[in-house]
Amino acid sequence: MSVSAFPLRKRVVLLGATGSIGQNTLRVLAAHRDQLELVGIAAHSQWEKLAVIAREFGVRHVGLFNDTACAAAAAHPEAFLPGTHFVSGVAGLAELAQLPEADIVLVAVVGTAGLEPALAALAAGKDLALASKEILVLAGKFILEAAHLHGAKLLPVDSEHNAVFQCLQGHSHSTVRRVTLTASGGAFRDWPAERLAHVTPADALKHPNWSMGPKITVDSATLANKGLELIEAQCLFGLRPEQCAAVLHPQSIVHALVEFNDGAILAQLCPPSMTFPIQHALLHPARAPGVDAPLDFTKLLSLEFRPIDEARFPMLRLARETMNAGGAAPAIYNAANEIAVAAFLAGGIPFLAIPRVVEQTLARIANFEPSDLDAVLTLDTEARRVAAREIENLKSTT
């Protein structure tokens, strides 16, 4: 879709409006009402919050993943604007993603539930701003094929991939030697290794730099988040596994570095706020004043980089192994990690058991190259079942 095809304001559908990414997106939308218009919103179950958003932004297309929550919302029409249309479930979110009046769909749904809506948006020729990295890890090949087939743009919202996207503007991907994503190191970056056996979910959710949802915050502590991002970068930018690297950067100011074949390195810097990549994706290729204050170089600013110890962060090692294995391995990694993180947050397994569950699940399922999306979804279900069984086995032996 060409820039000239857009109306005066880009019309946005936001899936995942009540989460961390969604709330930052709303801040961007509120700051740029002259350029962006919200026309559809969805959440998992928090219909009261959706009602507030709908009234503030004048939205009459509302979706809830949870059927019961959708029924509750529909039973309180006075909370919404007159004439509000309610949809529910994955099919409902896919319907929102194909709204005729929409120009761009931002998918900020946690996990893989946003896969069908993302594909629906692309099938309708909508540009896709993607904040859910699990979608590309699960079915990146099919997402890229759909975008190409329907002439839609893929605009990364993850801060790291958005940074790479910006650094690559005007450069051929064939000139890239290496892409390096930065990692904050999460809540336990500076903890001695012996303390990791005793951490609690509350400990893991205390991220030093970012304000994010529980699952992604735990992923930052294990570096599974960075592993998923490396897999996503390989897919998005057509890289070989050995071209994808990660480095610890405690300040979370440099979000990615792109090294070219002449040895030059370009980096993208901004404060650790998701409003920067969200705004870039929604307004692309235009730029406008940001929601949050930019970096201030009149004040002391230190940038530190450290190599990552993969013995301390085995989830990064496992991600590299899945990248080299290819096929279904990244999808297995993702599904097993989701199940393991949920078990940890529920108090069912210790923190250090997360990589053990993922590694055991990868070992239990034979790798193959999925031929279609149904095969991917079947694999995802099987990997979750195997991971759940590994967790039960782990509980019975401790």
N, C-alpha and C positions, 0 to 999 in steps of 0.2 A: 504494500500500500504506500503510495507516494505521499510526501508531506503535503503536496497541494491538494490531495484528496480529503484532508481533514477540514472540518468546519472551523469557525473562529476559535472555538474551544474544543479540545480533545475530550471525548466523552468516555468515562472510565467505569468499568465494572470492577469492584473490589471483593474478592473472595477471601474471607478471613479477616473481616473488618474489626473484630473485637480483640484480636491478638496483638502482640508487640509490633509486628510489621504493619498490621492494619492501623493501629493507633498512630504510628508515625506517618503513614500514608495520609491519614486524615489531616494531620498538621500541614503536610505539603499541599493538599487540596484546598484547605482553608486559606492558605497564604497566596494561592494562585487561582482564585475563582475566575479571574479574567481569562485564564488559559485552560483551565481544567474544570470539567463538570462531572460530578458523580451521578451515574444513572442506575446502578445496581449494586446491591450489597448482600453479603452472606456471612454467616457464622455457624459454629457448630450447634450451640443451644442457647446462647445468651440473648433471648429475644428482646428483653427490656433494654439492653444496651443498643441493640439494633434499632429499636424504636426511637431512641434519642438521636442516633446518627441520621436516621431517615428524615426526621423532622428538621434537624439542623441543616442538612444538605438538600432537602427537597426530593428525596428518593422514593419512588413508588414501586420499585421492583425489589423484593426482599426474599432471601432464601435462608433456610435453616436446614442443616444437615440432619439434625435429629427430628424425626417425625412428630414426636410428642411436643417438642418445643415449638414446632411450626403450628401445630394445632392450637397451642396456648396463645401464640401471637395472633392467629386468625380470630381467636375468640375475644380478643381485645382490640378491635379495629380503631377504637377511639385513641389508642396510643400511637397510631400511625396516621399518615396523611390520608384523606379521603381517596378512595379508588386504588389503594395499595394492592398489588398482586403478590400473593405468597406462593412460594414453591418449596419443596422439601426433598431431602435425600440427594444422592449423587446426580440423579437425573435432573433434579431441580437446579442444582448448581450448574450443570451442563447447559440447561435452558438459559440461565442468566448469562453464561459465557457467550451465548449466541444472539444476545439482544440485537435486533437490527440497528438500533441507534448507537450502539457502542463502537468505539474506535480501537480501544485497547483494554485488555483484561489483565489485571494484576492478580496472580495466584499466590496467596500467602497462607495456604492451608497446610497445617502441620502433617508431615508424613506423606503417604501416597494417595490419600483421598482426593487430591486435586488432579490426578492423572486424567480422568475422563473429562472433567471440565476444561483442562488445558487443551486436550485434543479437540474438543468441541469448538473452542475458540479459534483454533488454527483452521479447522475445517470450514469455519464461517469466514475466513480471511481476516480475522482480528489479529492485530499485533498482540504479542504475549510478553508481559513483564513477569518474570519468573523468580519468585523468592523461595520456592520450595525445592531445595536441591535434590530431595529424594526422588522427585519425578524424573529428572534426567538420569540419575543413577539407576533407577528401575527400568526406564524405557527410553533412554536418550536417542537411540537409533530411530525409533518410531516418531518421536517428537521432531527431530530434525527433518525426517522425511516429510512429515505433515506440513511443517513450515515452508519447505521448499516447494511442495506440490501446490500449496494454496497462496504462495507469494506473500506470506506473513513474516513479520520481523520477530526474532527472539531477542528480548532485551533483558540481560541479567540484572537482578536486583541485589543479590548477595554482594556485600561490599567488595570482596576480593575479585569476583568475576566482573563486576561492573568496572573495577579499576583496570583489569586487563583489557576489557573492551575499550575503555578510553585510551589506554596506551597504544592500542593497535590501530587506532583511527589513522588512516593515511598510509599504513604500512601493510605490505603483503605478509600473510601468515607464513609464507615460505622462507622469509628472512629471519624468523624467530629461532633462536638457539635454545632458549629456556624461559619458562615462566615460573616465577617464585611467588607463592602465596605466603602471607605472613600470618602467624598464629600468636595470640596473646598468651597462650599457655593455660588459660582458665584459672579456676579457683585454687588449684594446688600447684601452680607453677613453681613456687618457691618453698614448698613443703619438703622436708626430708622424706626420702622414699619409705622409711619404716612407718611413717604416720598414715600412709595411704590405706593400710589395712583396717584402719579404724574410723575412716571418714563417714559422715552421715549424709543423707540427702540434703539436709539443711546446709551443711558445709559446702556441698557441690553447687548449690544454687547462689552462692555469693561470688558472682563474677566481678573481677576487679575493674573492668572497663565498660562492659556493655550491659544494657538492660534488655533481656530476652526472655522467651518462654522457658519452662522447666526442661523440656527435652533437649533443646539446642544448647542450653547452659551446661547440662551434664555432658553433652557431646563435646563441648569446648574443654571440659576438664579431662576427658579421656583422649582428646584430639581426634575422636571419630569425626567430629565436624570438619576438621582439616582433611581427613582421609576422604570423606564424601566430596569435599570441595575439589580435591585433586582429581578424583574420578570425573566430576562435573566439568572441570577445566579441560581435561583430555577430550571429552565429548564435544563441548561447546566450540573449542578452538582448533579441533582436528590435530591434536598433539599426540606424540608417542609417549608412553609412560616415562621414559627417561628424560623427557623434556619438561616434566612437571616436578617441581620441588617445593619445599616448605621450610620456613625459618621462624624461630621464635623472635617476636618483636613486642616486648612488654607494653609499649606505649600505645599500640593500635592506631598509629597515625599514618604510617605507610601501609597501604592495603594490598599492594602487589607490585612486583617488579618484572619487567619484560626485558630480557637480554636478547640483542640481535646478533646476527652472525659477524658483524664488524666489531663486537665487543662492547658497544654502547648499551647502556641500561636506562630505560625510562621507568619512572616510578610515579604512582598516583598517591597524593597525600590529602587528607582532610581529617577533622576531628572524628572520634569514634561515635558517630551518630548515624543511624540508618536513614535519616532524612536526606542525606547527600546522595547516596546511590538511588534511592526511591525517586527523588526529584529528577535526577539525570535520566532515568529510564522513562518516566512519564512524559517529560518535556522534550526528549530527544527528537531532533538534533538541536533544538533551541536551548538556550541557557537563560537563567533569571536569578535574581538575588536569592540566596539560600534562606532556609527557615532558621537554622542555627548559626551562631557566629563562626566565621572561618578561623583558621590558625592565625595567631598573632606573633609575628616574628620580631616584634619589639621586646618580647619577653624571652627569657631563657628557655630553650627547647632542646632536649636531648633525645637522640634516636639511637636505640640499642638493638643489636641483632645477635642472636645466639644460635648455634646449631642445635638441632633437636635430637635428643637421646631416645632412639626408638626402643631401647630396652625399657625405659621408663614409660614410654607411650606406645605400647604394643598395638593399639588400634591403628596407628599410622603405618606400622609395618604390615599389618594385615591388609590395609587398603592398597599398599603398593603391590602386594602379592595378587590381589584381585585384579588390579589394573593389568598386570602382566598376564594373568590367566585369561582375562577377557570373558566373552560369552556371558553366562548367567552369574558368574562369581560376584560382580558388584551388586546385583540385585539381592543375592543371598546375604551378603555382608550387611546391606541396608536393613533388610527385614529382621535379621537376627539381632542387630543392634537396637532397633526399635523395641523389640520384645524384652531384651536384656535391660535397657534403660528404664522401661516401665516397671519391671520387676524390682530394680534398685530403688526407684522413687517410692514404690509401695512398701519398701522395707523387706522385700523377699530375698534379696541376694546382696552380698557386700559389693562395694565399688570395684574391687579388683577382679570380681567374677565376670564383669561385663565382657572384657576381651576373651575370657575363657569360653564363655557361651558362644560368642561369635566364631571363634576359631574352631570349636567343636562342630558347630552347625555347618561351616564351610567344608569340614572334613567328611561330614555325613552325606552330603548331597553331591552327586556326580555333576560336573560342569558340562554344559552344552551351549550351543548357539540357538537362542529362541527364534523360531521362524515367524512368529506373529505375536500380537499383543495378548491373545488368549493364553499362549504358552507362558508369557511373562507373568501374567496374573495368577496362573495356576502355580507357577514356581514360587511366587511371593507367598501364597497361602501355605504351600508345603514348607517353605523355610521358616515361617512363623510357627508352624506346628512343631517342627523339629527343634527349634530354639526353645519353645515352651517345655518340651520334653526334657531337654538338656538342663533346664532350670530345675525341674522337678527332681531329676537325678542328682543334681548338685545339692539340693536341699536334703535329700535322703541320706547323703553321705557326710553331712556336717552336723 
